[in-house]
Every structure is written in structure tokens, then in C-alpha cells.
């Protein structure tokens, strides 16, 4: 299941979700409403946008609720790099409840057809839990 979030302050050239750049696109939902929809599915959850970090604080509340009450993995896509996220307290609060981060801005110069889980080769797929334990970036396999 994917939760598409409105708002993006990065606005990557060639973005395939330009309609989500506007923070006012889509519609507002309460955290409990979103949670109820998520727990009713058999799949894991992906936070994608737009730029999820623009809504990091409410997403952290949702992510904590998901992790506390389910066994679902949480993937998050962000144009911010892992290193940038670690330096921002609001972003990090969200990150620590997630399992996998696809990081970095989409870059058309590095686009390749059929890339697994990412849009351009400069983006990394990071195992968040292992990276935090090892204190270095561990790529997801």
C-alpha cells in the first residue's frame, strides 16, 4: 500500500508526481483515519510523494502507531539524502520508525529503464535499521 503525500519543496526535474508538489493537492486525513485504512490491508506501507519529509511530524506519529500495532514494514521515499535526514530532528524522528529509505533526488541524467525500486541510479535503497546499528550506510538487499 502506498500513501502519497502532498507537498514537495525539492521539485526534481522530470518528476513523475508533479501534481503532488502543491501542499494543497489531495485531501487532508486524520492520522487515525489513515491508520485504519492501513491496518485493513495485508501489505506493507510505503510513504511517497511529493516529499514525505514535508509532513514528517504527523507521519512520525502514524509510523510509530503502525510499528506499535502491526508487523508491517515501512518504506519511505525522500529526495533528501540519508545524511541530510540524520541532521534534521523532525526528519530523523520519522526515519527511525521506517525500515527502508530510498533516498536522493530523482536525476534524469541517471535514469535507467527497469531500475528496481528507484527512478535514477544516484538514489540509494538503504536498510535503515542496520544502518543505524552499524553507524554506516547499509544498502538494502
C-alpha positions in Angstrom: 0.0 0.0 0.0 1.3 3.4 -0.9 0.5 6.6 1.0 1.0 9.5 -1.5 1.7 12.8 0.3 1.1 16.2 -1.0 3.8 18.9 -1.0 7.3 19.0 -2.3 9.9 21.7 -1.8 12.6 19.9 -3.9 10.8 19.7 -7.3 13.1 17.5 -9.2 13.4 18.0 -12.9 11.5 15.2 -14.7 9.5 14.2 -11.6 6.6 11.9 -12.3 4.4 13.2 -9.5 4.4 16.9 -10.2 0.7 17.1 -9.3 1.8 16.4 -5.7 4.2 19.4 -5.5 1.4 21.6 -4.2 0.9 21.0 -0.5 -2.9 21.7 -1.0 -3.3 18.9 -3.6 -5.2 15.9 -2.5 -7.2 16.0 0.7 -6.5 16.1 4.4 -7.0 13.0 6.6 -6.7 12.4 10.3 -3.9 10.1 11.4 -6.4 7.6 12.9 -8.3 7.5 9.5 -5.1 6.7 7.6 -4.1 4.1 10.2 -7.5 2.4 9.9 -7.1 2.1 6.2 -3.5 0.7 6.5 -4.2 -2.0 9.1 -7.0 -3.3 6.9 -4.6 -4.4 4.2 -2.3 -7.4 4.0 0.6 -5.4 2.6 3.4 -3.3 3.9 3.2 0.5 3.6 5.2 3.0 1.5 5.3 6.7 2.2 5.9 8.6 -1.1 5.1 12.0 -2.5 5.6 14.7 -3.2 8.2 14.8 -0.4 7.2 12.9 2.8 9.6 14.9 4.9 7.4 18.0 4.4 4.9 16.1 6.6 7.5 14.5 8.9 5.9 15.2 12.2 2.4 13.7 11.6 4.0 10.9 9.6 6.2 10.1 12.6 3.1 9.7 14.8 1.5 7.5 12.1 4.6 5.4 11.6 5.0 4.9 15.4 1.4 3.7 15.6 1.9 1.3 12.7 5.1 -0.1 14.2 3.5 -0.4 17.7 0.3 -2.2 16.4 1.3 -4.2 13.3 4.2 -6.2 11.9 4.2 -4.1 8.7 7.4 -2.8 7.1 7.5 0.9 6.3 9.4 2.1 3.2 9.9 5.8 2.6 11.0 7.7 -0.5 12.7 11.0 0.0 14.6 13.4 -2.2 16.7 14.2 0.9 19.7 12.0 1.4 20.2 9.8 4.4 22.9 12.1 5.7 20.6 15.2 5.4 17.8 13.3 7.2 20.1 12.4 10.1 20.9 16.1 10.7 17.2 17.1 10.9 15.5 16.2 14.2 12.0 16.2 12.7 13.1 14.0 9.7 15.1 11.7 11.9 12.1 11.2 14.3 10.2 9.8 11.3 13.1 7.8 9.8 13.7 5.8 13.0 10.2 4.2 12.6 10.8 3.2 9.0 12.6 0.1 7.7 13.8 1.1 4.2 14.7 4.5 2.7 15.0 5.2 -1.0 17.0 8.5 -0.8 18.2 11.3 -3.0 16.7 13.5 -5.6 15.5 12.0 -8.9 18.0 12.9 -11.6 17.1 12.5 -15.2 20.8 12.2 -16.2 20.9 8.9 -14.2 17.6 7.5 -15.3 17.6 3.8 -16.4 14.7 1.7 -17.5 13.6 -1.0 -15.1 15.6 0.1 -12.1 14.4 -1.8 -9.0 12.6 0.5 -6.5 14.1 3.7 -7.7 14.0 6.2 -10.6 17.6 7.0 -11.1 20.9 5.3 -10.3 22.1 8.1 -7.9 19.3 7.1 -5.5 20.1 4.5 -2.8 18.0 1.9 -1.2 19.0 1.9 2.5 18.3 -0.6 5.2 17.6 1.9 8.0 17.7 -0.4 11.0 21.0 -1.9 10.0 22.5 1.5 9.1 21.6 3.0 12.5 23.1 0.0 14.3 26.3 -0.1 12.3 26.6 3.7 12.2 27.2 3.5 8.4 25.0 3.2 5.3 24.0 -0.4 4.7 22.2 -0.9 1.4 19.0 -3.0 1.3 19.3 -6.3 -0.5 
